Amino acid sequence: LENASTSNEIIFFDRGIVDSLAYHHVHQLKVSKELVQLIQKLRYDHIFVLDTILPYDTTGRLEDDPQFSLKVRNEIEKAYREQGYTPHTLPQSKVEERANRIMQKIGIALKKNP
């Protein structure tokens, strides 16, 4: 998807290629040369790291326990910093508040529903 976008489009990704690097580290997997090359080639304008929502939902939708989720979140932020990014951290809040903060950071105003 990253390769398919044009420079004048605004596209949001739930996960970026650098997240893969973080997951490799968490699971102690070897990082391939191809992954390193992709990370170096594909760059993002903004990185947003959302704090884990606590109390943690344990309804079975997610397999991770809260401690593992926090570990992954921290490893993702670390991986982006190691790749030269300055991630914007978004604290736990309502979805609309997080969306507004993201849009403010990239310079777009959200329209309010009537």
C-alpha positions as CSV (number, residue, x, y, z in Angstrom):
1,L,0.0,0.0,0.0
2,E,2.8,2.4,0.8
3,N,4.2,2.0,-2.8
4,A,0.7,2.6,-4.3
5,S,0.2,6.0,-2.7
6,T,1.0,9.3,-4.4
7,S,2.8,12.2,-2.8
8,N,-0.3,14.4,-2.6
9,E,-2.6,11.9,-0.9
10,I,-3.2,11.6,2.8
11,I,-3.4,8.0,3.8
12,F,-3.5,6.6,7.3
13,F,-2.1,3.2,8.1
14,D,-3.0,1.3,11.2
15,R,0.4,-0.3,11.1
16,G,3.6,0.7,9.3
17,I,6.5,-1.3,8.1
18,V,8.6,-0.3,11.1
19,D,6.0,-2.0,13.3
20,S,7.3,-5.3,11.8
21,L,10.7,-4.5,13.1
22,A,9.3,-4.0,16.6
23,Y,7.4,-7.3,16.5
24,H,10.6,-9.0,15.3
25,H,12.4,-7.7,18.4
26,V,9.6,-8.6,20.8
27,H,9.5,-12.2,19.5
28,Q,13.3,-12.3,19.2
29,L,13.2,-13.1,15.4
30,K,16.0,-12.4,13.0
31,V,15.4,-9.2,10.9
32,S,15.8,-9.9,7.2
33,K,17.8,-7.7,4.8
34,E,14.6,-7.2,2.8
35,L,12.8,-5.8,5.8
36,V,15.7,-3.4,6.6
37,Q,15.7,-2.2,2.9
38,L,11.9,-1.6,2.9
39,I,12.2,0.3,6.2
40,Q,14.9,2.5,4.7
41,K,13.0,3.0,1.4
42,L,9.4,3.7,2.7
43,R,9.2,6.8,4.9
44,Y,6.3,8.3,6.6
45,D,5.5,12.0,7.2
46,H,4.0,11.5,10.7
47,I,4.0,8.7,13.2
48,F,1.4,8.4,15.9
49,V,1.8,6.0,18.8
50,L,-1.4,5.5,20.7
51,D,-1.2,4.6,24.4
52,T,-2.7,1.3,25.3
53,I,-6.3,1.6,26.5
54,L,-6.6,0.6,30.2
55,P,-8.4,-1.1,31.8
56,Y,-7.5,-3.7,29.2
57,D,-10.4,-5.4,27.3
58,T,-10.1,-9.1,28.1
59,T,-13.2,-10.2,26.2
60,G,-11.2,-12.5,23.9
61,R,-11.0,-10.1,21.0
62,L,-7.3,-9.6,21.7
63,E,-4.8,-12.3,22.6
64,D,-2.3,-10.1,24.3
65,D,-2.3,-9.5,28.0
66,P,-1.9,-5.9,29.2
67,Q,1.8,-6.2,30.0
68,F,2.6,-7.7,26.6
69,S,0.5,-5.0,24.9
70,L,2.5,-2.3,26.7
71,K,5.8,-4.0,25.8
72,V,4.8,-4.1,22.1
73,R,3.7,-0.4,22.2
74,N,7.0,0.6,23.8
75,E,9.0,-1.4,21.3
76,I,7.1,0.1,18.4
77,E,7.9,3.6,19.7
78,K,11.5,2.7,20.2
79,A,11.8,1.2,16.7
80,Y,10.5,4.4,15.1
81,R,12.9,6.5,17.1
82,E,15.8,4.3,16.1
83,Q,14.7,4.8,12.4
84,G,15.0,8.6,12.8
85,Y,11.3,9.4,13.4
86,T,9.9,11.5,16.2
87,P,6.6,9.8,17.0
88,H,3.7,11.8,18.4
89,T,2.3,10.0,21.4
90,L,-1.5,10.1,21.9
91,P,-2.7,9.5,25.4
92,Q,-5.7,7.3,26.2
93,S,-8.8,9.3,25.4
94,K,-12.0,9.1,23.3
95,V,-11.6,8.2,19.7
96,E,-12.9,11.7,18.6
97,E,-10.3,13.4,20.8
98,R,-7.5,11.2,19.4
99,A,-8.7,11.9,15.8
100,N,-8.8,15.7,16.5
101,R,-5.2,15.6,17.8
102,I,-4.0,13.7,14.8
103,M,-5.7,16.1,12.4
104,Q,-4.3,19.1,14.3
105,K,-0.8,17.7,14.0
106,I,-1.1,17.3,10.3
107,G,-2.9,20.6,9.8
108,I,-6.4,19.5,8.9
109,A,-9.5,20.6,10.6
110,L,-12.3,18.1,11.2
111,K,-15.8,19.0,10.4
112,K,-18.3,18.7,13.2
113,N,-21.4,16.7,12.6
114,P,-24.6,18.8,12.9
